[in-house]
Amino acid sequence: MRVAILGGGLTGLTTGLRLARKGASAHLFESSSSAGGLAATFRSHGFAFDFGPHEFCTENQALIDLVEELLGPELLTIERRTAQYFRGHLLRYPFELADILRKVEFGVGLLALTDVMRARIASAFLRGEERDFESWTKARFGTTLFDLYFGPYTRKVWGRDPSQIDARTAAARITAESAWDLTRKTLGYHILRREDLENIHSEHRRTFRYARGGIGTLQDRLREAFLAHGGTIHYGKRVVGMGLRQNSIASVEFQDGQTFRDFDSVVSSVPLTELVPMALGPRGAALVRERNLPYRGMAFVFLRLARPMATQFHWVYYPDAEIPFQRVTEFSHFEADMAPLGSTGLALEIACDPGDEVWKTSDATLGAVCVRSLTRMGQMQERDVLGFDVIRSSHAYPVQVVGFRESADELLTALREIENLSPVGRQGLFRYCNMNECMEMAFDVSEALLQGHDAAHIDRVTTWEGVHKLPSVLLRQGA
Ligand SMILES: Cc1cc2nc3c(=O)[nH]c(=O)nc-3n(C[C@H](O)[C@H](O)[C@H](O)COP(=O)(O)OP(=O)(O)OC[C@H]3O[C@@H](n4cnc5c(N)ncnc54)[C@H](O)[C@@H]3O)c2cc1C
């Protein structure tokens, strides 16, 4: 069996390895000059930075086995320390009552608490429609916390009013499902330490897995194993078109004018909105134009500092609109040899869209603005700066606007008429998913192909509803 894999992120590499190990001919095509996608590690001047925290969490034994086999002693287990920057204070997360009482003004705390209780009681009697982020959050946490925290943070990350964002985004990002859950989990975690209150990706979990040197080490080992099993990687190959014979893809065309035909089946993790016009031509282009499926970009500022630490946390969230970034990850705390002794490295995330003001701001200005902001908060001093790099990614998050599910569903359904095409991955399914889910999808798709199916489709119901909870399920076609 011969498979063309489009996109060399975690999904593409894992698919490739699973296929190559079973003797399939696997050719992977990646548009950039290196593999890894979002789960890569950027290395500079002895420092290493991931594109955001990239904690690895899974309970899937097959996945744990693969990661242990690939990383061996390079696989680390890390005890998590995270915080929220709230009204000038770093509050430990999951919240601790004593911490809150000590740091948050009494009046604000009381108002938030009574608001939560009011929302909880009201929603017990009157359940309104909770289609969007705002109504979902207010029904569980009340107006005070929405106005002070959830609203501003959401606007920053997604670049839209929370009323335009689908409620599923809130359900996926906010661990607690209700005010009662929040109380139960907070108290349960700190007093009872009940493991059964934990979700796979919940911040209430105490530990996560990681790779020495950065999450990119996992990609490195995957890539090496893929190549060792006879796989081929073609870098600098941006897929721009496809040739069809009857209902199957017969050729893949690249930006450099070259074409690849030596395959039976295509697995694609390139963005869904790019794939559909390539596979379905003008009809596909019209379908995409009519739907609202935007991706959110990100500017990452990687700051190298000559001080042992900025804060004591692995990562901190910053909801305030006047702070230019929404999260800072400090990799020297990952105990993974990611910063020279006595120094620390920070990865700052600034959500943006290609072409907007942040995107067009020069690297020097962006770096300076971030340094000023951190200095103002007392987390560093300007003289600590050794240097910084800025990297922009156009596809960091699929934006789950209200109605996204129906729109993405329509595109994925339309693609089913192509008999040898399997869309997968975060971009490929327009799914706000984590690394473990990407790898699980890769397992499922490669297994279906090895069993002789022409294509595999990740079950969409599971995809939308099961974020963080359910394993991916396959619907198969062909034979
Ligand atoms: C800020 C941030 C923090 C995160 N933190 C975590 C975390 O803590 N834990 C966790 O589990 N997950 C985390 N994730 C999610 C994780 O990074 C992704 O789920 C995963 O890396 C997606 O892998 P992928 O291969 O599906 O997609 P991608 O990594 O996006 O890979 C797609 C690849 O396709 C290539 N490509 C695109 N278009 C074309 C084309 N036309 N032709 C050829 N190649 C193309 C791209 O260059 C890219 O390499 C985070 C993501 C972000 C953005």
PDBQT file of the ligand as one rigid body, heavy atoms in Angstrom, charges set to zero:
ROOT
HETATM    1  C1  LIG A 501      -0.421  27.721  21.955  1.00  0.00    +0.000 C 
HETATM    2  C2  LIG A 501      -0.710  26.246  21.897  1.00  0.00    +0.000 A 
HETATM    3  C3  LIG A 501      -0.555  25.478  23.035  1.00  0.00    +0.000 A 
HETATM    4  C4  LIG A 501      -0.834  24.112  23.001  1.00  0.00    +0.000 A 
HETATM    5  N1  LIG A 501      -0.658  23.371  24.136  1.00  0.00    +0.000 NA
HETATM    6  C5  LIG A 501      -0.929  22.047  24.108  1.00  0.00    +0.000 A 
HETATM    7  C6  LIG A 501      -0.754  21.259  25.284  1.00  0.00    +0.000 A 
HETATM    8  O1  LIG A 501      -0.376  21.761  26.338  1.00  0.00    +0.000 OA
HETATM    9  N2  LIG A 501      -1.013  19.928  25.209  1.00  0.00    +0.000 N 
HETATM   10  C7  LIG A 501      -1.443  19.335  24.051  1.00  0.00    +0.000 A 
HETATM   11  O2  LIG A 501      -1.645  18.110  24.038  1.00  0.00    +0.000 OA
HETATM   12  N3  LIG A 501      -1.620  20.065  22.918  1.00  0.00    +0.000 NA
HETATM   13  C8  LIG A 501      -1.380  21.398  22.920  1.00  0.00    +0.000 A 
HETATM   14  N4  LIG A 501      -1.561  22.137  21.789  1.00  0.00    +0.000 N 
HETATM   15  C9  LIG A 501      -2.154  21.481  20.598  1.00  0.00    +0.000 C 
HETATM   16  C10 LIG A 501      -1.131  20.745  19.724  1.00  0.00    +0.000 C 
HETATM   17  O3  LIG A 501      -0.081  21.600  19.370  1.00  0.00    +0.000 OA
HETATM   18  C11 LIG A 501      -1.849  20.289  18.448  1.00  0.00    +0.000 C 
HETATM   19  O4  LIG A 501      -3.019  19.582  18.757  1.00  0.00    +0.000 OA
HETATM   20  C12 LIG A 501      -0.998  19.389  17.554  1.00  0.00    +0.000 C 
HETATM   21  O5  LIG A 501       0.337  19.796  17.517  1.00  0.00    +0.000 OA
HETATM   22  C13 LIG A 501      -1.604  19.418  16.158  1.00  0.00    +0.000 C 
HETATM   23  O6  LIG A 501      -0.887  18.568  15.289  1.00  0.00    +0.000 OA
HETATM   24  P1  LIG A 501      -1.312  18.442  13.767  1.00  0.00    +0.000 P 
HETATM   25  O7  LIG A 501      -0.268  17.633  13.107  1.00  0.00    +0.000 OA
HETATM   26  O8  LIG A 501      -2.716  17.951  13.662  1.00  0.00    +0.000 OA
HETATM   27  O9  LIG A 501      -1.349  19.928  13.194  1.00  0.00    +0.000 OA
HETATM   28  P2  LIG A 501      -0.118  20.930  12.977  1.00  0.00    +0.000 P 
HETATM   29  O10 LIG A 501       0.866  20.825  14.050  1.00  0.00    +0.000 OA
HETATM   30  O11 LIG A 501      -0.717  22.266  12.697  1.00  0.00    +0.000 OA
HETATM   31  O12 LIG A 501       0.580  20.365  11.655  1.00  0.00    +0.000 OA
HETATM   32  C14 LIG A 501       0.078  20.600  10.373  1.00  0.00    +0.000 C 
HETATM   33  C15 LIG A 501       1.273  20.632   9.433  1.00  0.00    +0.000 C 
HETATM   34  O13 LIG A 501       0.788  20.783   8.091  1.00  0.00    +0.000 OA
HETATM   35  C16 LIG A 501       1.658  21.673   7.400  1.00  0.00    +0.000 C 
HETATM   36  N5  LIG A 501       0.892  22.240   6.284  1.00  0.00    +0.000 N 
HETATM   37  C17 LIG A 501      -0.126  23.137   6.350  1.00  0.00    +0.000 A 
HETATM   38  N6  LIG A 501      -0.587  23.407   5.104  1.00  0.00    +0.000 NA
HETATM   39  C18 LIG A 501       0.143  22.635   4.255  1.00  0.00    +0.000 A 
HETATM   40  C19 LIG A 501       0.113  22.436   2.840  1.00  0.00    +0.000 A 
HETATM   41  N7  LIG A 501      -0.751  23.098   2.046  1.00  0.00    +0.000 N 
HETATM   42  N8  LIG A 501       1.008  21.557   2.297  1.00  0.00    +0.000 NA
HETATM   43  C20 LIG A 501       1.877  20.864   3.085  1.00  0.00    +0.000 A 
HETATM   44  N9  LIG A 501       1.949  21.019   4.428  1.00  0.00    +0.000 NA
HETATM   45  C21 LIG A 501       1.078  21.890   4.994  1.00  0.00    +0.000 A 
HETATM   46  C22 LIG A 501       2.051  22.686   8.469  1.00  0.00    +0.000 C 
HETATM   47  O14 LIG A 501       3.254  23.340   8.112  1.00  0.00    +0.000 OA
HETATM   48  C23 LIG A 501       2.201  21.814   9.692  1.00  0.00    +0.000 C 
HETATM   49  O15 LIG A 501       3.510  21.333   9.852  1.00  0.00    +0.000 OA
HETATM   50  C24 LIG A 501      -1.292  23.508  21.787  1.00  0.00    +0.000 A 
HETATM   51  C25 LIG A 501      -1.429  24.290  20.645  1.00  0.00    +0.000 A 
HETATM   52  C26 LIG A 501      -1.149  25.644  20.688  1.00  0.00    +0.000 A 
HETATM   53  C27 LIG A 501      -1.303  26.469  19.447  1.00  0.00    +0.000 C 
ENDROOT
TORSDOF 0
